[in-house]
Amino acid sequence: MPKNEFSLDSPTPVDWIICFALIKRRNSTLWRQVHRGSSGIHSKVRSKSINALIPDSLSQLRVNKPLIMQLNIVYQCVRNFKKLANSKEVIRSLSDDITANDITRWVLPNYKNIVAILSMGESIDNRKSLKQLASCFQLLISSYCCFKVADPSKYVVDNLLARIIRNDILTNKTKNSKIINQLYLKEGQSINKRELLKLHCKLIVLILNLQLGIAILPNGEHSESNAVHFFHMMSSICFYLESLIHVYIAQISSKEDTAFQKHLACNQHYLKRTQSLPQLHVNDLLLMLGKETERVQDRLDCLKMIIREFLKIFNDVQWSRLDSYVEQHEVHACAMKKRRLNIQSTLLVTGELELISAFRLINWPTWAISS
């Protein structure tokens, strides 16, 4: 290797000088924060690069040196400067050099492979390192989504929820990955779809809570535009979840002669809602289910698992950060109450006690609960 080429395999002091020079050039925000808050910076840094986390099965990650360097900046930020990792300005800077093409062709495919490998169980080699690697990808994706995407709400649902559900949960397109196929053959492992979705939902929670953090200004006030972005995201997620439950009810109806008691309030609300609910996600979900399996019970089991994991998202959102904002903008509280009621009524129609119980145990903010 030429002497002037940076090595991620076994970084030397010279390599770290080059690394910090790259941070200074490519991420001036992080550099200023580090330089301002830390004297004797080299003594604080533990000389370990993100390359140490990458197993041989993911060696193709190292091929794209510019992007692995960008991911290494994320890793160093989290590993060595944890206080700075909570800075909105620093998190914004992590995706400064990332393009939409980078996300589509490199970040998301590799992230999905890592999450799929992690879902295969505790016996997977290098599990701890892979979890750290997944966390770096999630932070990078969150930064991109919250700071660079024009419509975060649409991006989250279309690219990070619906596409994952369609390609990796309802169907098995993840298996088409060369890396995943090699692991199947070598280890005899299989993807655990519930675990895969559970790991992926952590990304959605991270994005939602980051958007909440962005909405809070240094003086304690709220940024109107960023608060609205959060509520648009939440509205889209609620709509997608409601669509999932409507599809679940459709599968129950196809399995048995279900006679809904139309006099019950929840069923009246549900029947009224079916007439106004946009069918975009419903039709897409029904199409994918029909392609994957003919057994209705298999469809029900899969949908139930997805709904259960989605409900956990709401429980991990830092709702209290919006309390003072909602007091001054009641329109958002009213909208959230309506979305929550739509989900609640639809879940009650399913008669699934496990899902109904999970919904009731969610730590909803008081302003989102109808009196």
Secondary structure, 3 states (H helix, E strand, C coil): CCCCCCCCCCCCHHHHHHHHHHHHHHCHHHHHHHHHHCCCHHHHCCCCCHHHHCCHHHHHHHHCHHHHHHHHHHHHHHHHCHHHHCCHHHHHHCCCCCCHHHHHHHHHHHHHHHHHHHCCCCCCCCHHHHHHHHHHHHHHHHHHHHHCCCCHHHHHHHHHHHHHHHHHHCCCHHHHCHHHHHHHHHHCCCCCHHHHHHHHHHHHHHHHHHHHHHHECCCCCECHHHHHHHHHHHHHHHHHHHHHHHHHHHHHHHHCCCCCCCCCHHHHHHHHHHHHCCCHHHHHHHHHHHHHCCCHHHHHHHHHHHHHHHHHHHHCCCHHHHHHHHHHCHHHHHHHHHHHHHHHHHHHHHCCHHHHHHHHCCCCCHHHCCC
